[in-house]
Amino acid sequence: MARLVVGVVIAVVVFTIFALVDCALTERARVRGIPKALWLLVVLLLPVLGGVLWFLIGRGPLRRRPLPPDDDPAFLGGGTGPAPAPAHAPIDDELALLEQELANLDSDSDDDGGDGRHR
């Protein structure tokens, strides 16, 4: 029984410290309900209940605003240097070569004078 009590006390202390640190490090814009200093007092004076209230009511959702693409030259206003070559250029060359081979195969099968059936 004593081990259970010690375990519960350790869990309460760890949870309270976690809630205090989270409350202290949370941005003011995310704090709801009451000011941040009062939330710290609530979490400290009401160990379990204060932490639960902080996580359920006091901490607002994280609102991420989309950030601009810093590495996009078109977004940055087109730098002074030439535009980099697209990364897919070798694939385009290979695709053009395969299309040419396919066109050659189609023209060869049309010259056979057959009825359009393939071998």
VMD Tcl script that draws the C-alpha trace (Angstrom):
set ca {
  {0.00 0.00 0.00}
  {2.85 2.36 0.80}
  {4.33 1.79 -2.65}
  {1.05 2.78 -4.24}
  {0.87 6.00 -2.23}
  {4.48 6.85 -3.12}
  {3.75 6.14 -6.79}
  {0.66 8.35 -6.78}
  {2.52 11.17 -5.03}
  {5.34 10.96 -7.60}
  {2.82 10.98 -10.46}
  {1.05 14.04 -9.00}
  {4.34 15.91 -8.55}
  {5.51 15.06 -12.09}
  {2.15 16.08 -13.60}
  {2.12 19.35 -11.64}
  {5.66 20.23 -12.69}
  {4.84 19.38 -16.30}
  {1.72 21.59 -16.20}
  {3.66 24.45 -14.57}
  {6.43 24.33 -17.15}
  {3.94 24.08 -20.00}
  {1.97 27.03 -18.66}
  {5.10 29.11 -18.15}
  {6.42 28.44 -21.66}
  {3.14 28.87 -23.53}
  {2.80 32.04 -25.59}
  {0.41 34.65 -24.22}
  {-1.66 34.52 -27.39}
  {-2.58 30.88 -26.64}
  {-3.66 31.42 -23.03}
  {-7.44 31.43 -22.58}
  {-9.70 32.34 -19.70}
  {-7.54 34.11 -17.16}
  {-4.08 35.70 -17.37}
  {-1.03 33.47 -17.45}
  {0.12 34.45 -13.92}
  {-3.21 33.35 -12.48}
  {-3.02 30.05 -14.38}
  {0.37 29.44 -12.80}
  {-1.15 30.00 -9.35}
  {-4.11 27.71 -10.12}
  {-1.79 24.92 -11.29}
  {0.45 25.36 -8.26}
  {-2.31 25.64 -5.62}
  {-4.56 22.90 -7.02}
  {-2.01 20.25 -8.06}
  {-4.08 17.78 -10.10}
  {-7.22 19.80 -10.75}
  {-5.25 22.90 -11.73}
  {-3.19 20.97 -14.27}
  {-6.27 19.33 -15.74}
  {-8.02 22.71 -15.99}
  {-4.95 24.23 -17.63}
  {-4.81 21.55 -20.33}
  {-8.57 21.53 -20.94}
  {-9.43 25.22 -20.68}
  {-6.38 27.44 -20.32}
  {-4.20 26.33 -23.22}
  {-5.66 27.36 -26.54}
  {-5.02 25.64 -29.85}
  {-1.82 26.22 -31.74}
  {-2.56 28.44 -34.71}
  {0.05 28.11 -37.37}
  {-0.01 30.60 -40.15}
  {1.41 29.45 -43.45}
  {4.94 30.65 -44.01}
  {6.09 31.88 -47.40}
  {8.45 29.68 -49.37}
  {11.80 31.36 -48.72}
  {13.62 29.32 -51.35}
  {11.19 29.99 -54.23}
  {12.74 32.54 -56.64}
  {9.34 33.35 -58.14}
  {8.02 34.27 -54.70}
  {11.09 36.29 -53.77}
  {10.68 38.52 -56.80}
  {12.99 36.72 -59.21}
  {16.59 37.13 -58.08}
  {19.38 38.69 -60.10}
  {20.76 35.41 -61.42}
  {19.34 33.11 -64.05}
  {16.60 30.72 -63.06}
  {17.86 27.30 -62.08}
  {17.23 24.43 -64.46}
  {14.29 22.27 -63.44}
  {15.22 19.08 -61.69}
  {13.12 17.02 -64.07}
  {15.00 17.92 -67.30}
  {16.72 14.51 -67.70}
  {13.35 12.81 -67.29}
  {11.89 15.00 -70.05}
  {14.73 14.02 -72.39}
  {14.22 10.34 -71.66}
  {10.48 10.70 -72.15}
  {10.99 12.43 -75.52}
  {13.31 9.60 -76.60}
  {10.76 6.95 -75.62}
  {8.00 8.81 -77.47}
  {10.18 8.94 -80.58}
  {10.85 5.18 -80.36}
  {7.12 4.53 -79.97}
  {6.36 6.71 -82.99}
  {8.98 4.78 -85.02}
  {7.41 1.47 -83.99}
  {3.96 2.73 -84.98}
  {5.19 3.88 -88.39}
  {6.95 0.53 -88.95}
  {3.77 -1.44 -88.22}
  {1.75 0.80 -90.59}
  {4.18 0.11 -93.47}
  {3.62 -3.66 -93.28}
  {0.47 -3.27 -95.36}
  {-1.45 -5.50 -93.03}
  {-5.00 -5.09 -91.86}
  {-3.98 -3.21 -88.75}
  {-3.43 -6.25 -86.55}
  {-0.29 -6.44 -84.48}
  {1.99 -9.45 -84.50}
}
mol new
graphics top color blue
foreach p $ca { graphics top sphere $p radius 0.5 }
foreach p [lrange $ca 0 end-1] q [lrange $ca 1 end] { graphics top cylinder $p $q radius 0.2 }
display resetview
